[in-house]
Amino acid sequence: IPEDRKTEGLMLPMTVRENLSFAALDRLSKGGIIDRATEQRLIDDMVGLLAIKTAGLDIPVGALSGGNQQKVVIAKWLMRQPRIILLNDPTRGIDVGTKQEIYQLMRKLADAGAAILFYSTDYDELIGCCDRVLVLYDGAVKRELVGAEITERALISSALNIHGEESPVGLGAEA
């Protein structure tokens, strides 16, 4: 899921349906022909799962609110049924309610076994959403924080490469 949904994640003049289907065309077609029944079923599943609010699937995706546009970007890639999900600042520029919905979806996907790599500069987001945080500094992993270690103080000191009473955690075999 790219950081900038408008320039990297969506084709704004195209319809909600086209944007949702685009990444999964190989799953939706046989011999170059789209199976419209399968397409509709998967789109309905995604619209329901992400609670995408739209006046219809055949309106331009650019007509949706920013939060619903972001949900379409996420849904588009979820239609591929990925085991690993890469999210780059997925809640940037969306309202608080939609952020909460996305957080709940990420937790649901993680609980179902998906691996989620989540990039964010929002400390509260990292604290509230992540089971493990790797802090990068000067192009290298400087610290791993797990569970209760994920605090604002630990994140800030690690991001600034300052080590107080909390020492860096080495990367073990589980990383």
Wavefront OBJ file of the C-alpha trace (Angstrom):
o trace
v 0.000 0.000 0.000
v 1.838 3.140 -1.145
v 2.201 6.320 0.874
v 0.462 8.546 -1.684
v -2.849 6.988 -2.707
v -3.632 9.641 -5.315
v -0.463 9.341 -7.392
v 0.683 5.790 -6.626
v -2.329 3.829 -5.395
v -5.322 4.784 -7.509
v -6.333 5.647 -11.027
v -8.569 8.549 -9.998
v -10.643 8.964 -13.194
v -11.391 5.226 -13.338
v -14.296 3.637 -11.462
v -14.267 2.120 -8.005
v -14.887 -1.285 -9.667
v -11.935 -0.897 -12.065
v -9.601 0.231 -9.289
v -10.599 -2.687 -7.067
v -10.273 -5.279 -9.844
v -7.061 -4.048 -11.421
v -4.506 -5.757 -9.161
v -6.393 -9.071 -9.194
v -7.120 -9.394 -12.915
v -5.161 -12.645 -13.084
v -7.475 -14.119 -10.418
v -10.587 -12.769 -12.122
v -9.970 -13.804 -15.712
v -9.461 -16.874 -17.819
v -8.098 -16.572 -21.340
v -8.269 -12.781 -21.117
v -11.999 -12.763 -20.262
v -13.038 -11.413 -16.860
v -15.415 -13.631 -14.898
v -17.878 -10.891 -13.916
v -19.643 -13.033 -11.281
v -16.349 -13.753 -9.477
v -15.322 -10.114 -9.837
v -18.605 -8.907 -8.328
v -18.413 -11.400 -5.448
v -14.857 -10.365 -4.549
v -15.660 -6.670 -4.852
v -18.742 -7.085 -2.649
v -16.605 -8.939 -0.095
v -14.022 -6.125 -0.051
v -16.605 -3.330 0.116
v -18.181 -5.127 3.084
v -14.902 -5.983 4.820
v -13.579 -2.429 4.624
v -16.976 -0.696 4.922
v -16.239 1.349 1.803
v -18.845 4.089 1.478
v -19.630 4.776 -2.153
v -22.659 5.875 -4.186
v -21.859 3.020 -6.550
v -19.097 0.915 -7.991
v -19.240 2.673 -11.360
v -18.413 6.184 -10.142
v -14.870 7.555 -10.438
v -12.809 6.587 -7.399
v -11.653 10.208 -7.269
v -15.185 11.179 -6.172
v -14.793 9.271 -2.877
v -13.599 10.803 0.381
v -9.901 10.424 1.180
v -10.596 7.716 3.748
v -12.701 5.697 1.323
v -10.067 6.133 -1.381
v -7.513 4.680 1.046
v -9.848 1.763 1.779
v -10.090 1.092 -1.981
v -6.279 1.010 -2.233
v -6.093 -1.486 0.623
v -8.995 -3.565 -0.721
v -7.433 -3.669 -4.185
v -4.380 -5.448 -2.822
v -6.332 -7.623 -0.380
v -8.204 -9.032 -3.398
v -4.917 -10.771 -4.255
v -5.089 -12.602 -0.886
v -1.543 -11.685 0.140
v 0.291 -13.423 2.975
v 2.553 -10.392 3.421
v 1.120 -6.879 3.432
v 3.379 -3.839 3.090
v 1.808 -0.600 4.322
v 3.518 2.776 3.915
v 1.888 5.383 6.188
v -1.585 3.896 5.528
v -3.480 6.378 7.695
v -1.866 9.589 6.499
v -4.441 12.193 5.556
v -7.568 10.331 6.660
v -10.090 10.983 9.411
v -9.883 9.481 12.901
v -12.828 7.111 12.378
v -11.336 5.619 9.220
v -7.964 5.295 10.978
v -9.615 3.176 13.665
v -11.269 0.997 11.016
v -7.916 0.443 9.295
v -6.225 -0.377 12.628
v -8.947 -2.947 13.376
v -8.579 -4.447 9.909
v -4.791 -4.726 10.293
v -5.224 -6.499 13.646
v -7.808 -8.858 12.122
v -5.477 -9.677 9.204
v -2.512 -10.216 11.544
v -4.596 -12.459 13.806
v -5.588 -14.470 10.712
v -1.911 -15.095 9.942
v -0.943 -12.306 7.553
v 2.465 -10.741 8.089
v 2.167 -6.966 8.094
v 5.138 -4.692 7.533
v 3.940 -1.276 8.609
v 5.973 1.899 8.040
v 4.887 4.913 10.053
v 6.369 8.056 11.530
v 3.443 8.341 13.966
v 4.638 7.068 17.357
v 1.119 6.583 18.707
v 0.292 4.467 15.669
v 3.355 2.284 16.199
v 2.624 1.885 19.914
v -1.029 1.018 19.323
v -0.698 -1.256 16.290
v 2.590 -3.087 16.356
v 3.721 -6.255 18.072
v 7.323 -5.515 17.143
v 9.078 -2.359 15.927
v 12.425 -2.132 14.184
v 13.956 1.324 14.411
v 16.155 2.339 11.500
v 18.859 4.958 11.829
v 21.384 5.931 9.181
v 20.280 3.079 6.932
v 20.595 0.288 9.483
v 18.412 -1.417 12.095
v 19.483 0.126 15.387
v 16.906 -1.311 17.735
v 14.160 -3.860 18.033
v 11.308 -3.173 20.425
v 8.821 -5.886 21.343
v 5.536 -5.730 23.253
v 5.744 -3.502 26.335
v 9.125 -2.149 25.157
v 7.283 -0.177 22.458
v 6.969 3.176 24.211
v 7.198 6.759 23.024
v 10.420 7.255 24.985
v 12.051 4.154 23.491
v 10.944 5.094 19.981
v 12.193 8.668 20.214
v 15.534 7.763 21.790
v 16.054 5.042 19.193
v 15.027 7.274 16.297
v 17.522 9.889 17.463
v 20.126 7.177 18.153
v 20.255 8.185 21.836
v 20.483 5.374 24.360
v 19.573 6.158 27.919
v 18.696 3.527 30.499
v 17.122 1.376 27.822
v 19.754 -0.434 25.797
v 19.393 -1.536 22.193
v 17.917 -4.963 21.647
v 19.904 -7.183 19.314
v 18.273 -8.969 16.437
v 17.845 -12.581 17.417
v 16.964 -15.676 15.430
v 13.287 -14.707 15.359
v 13.843 -11.573 13.278
l 1 2 3 4 5 6 7 8 9 10 11 12 13 14 15 16 17 18 19 20 21 22 23 24 25 26 27 28 29 30 31 32 33 34 35 36 37 38 39 40 41 42 43 44 45 46 47 48 49 50 51 52 53 54 55 56 57 58 59 60 61 62 63 64 65 66 67 68 69 70 71 72 73 74 75 76 77 78 79 80 81 82 83 84 85 86 87 88 89 90 91 92 93 94 95 96 97 98 99 100 101 102 103 104 105 106 107 108 109 110 111 112 113 114 115 116 117 118 119 120 121 122 123 124 125 126 127 128 129 130 131 132 133 134 135 136 137 138 139 140 141 142 143 144 145 146 147 148 149 150 151 152 153 154 155 156 157 158 159 160 161 162 163 164 165 166 167 168 169 170 171 172 173 174 175
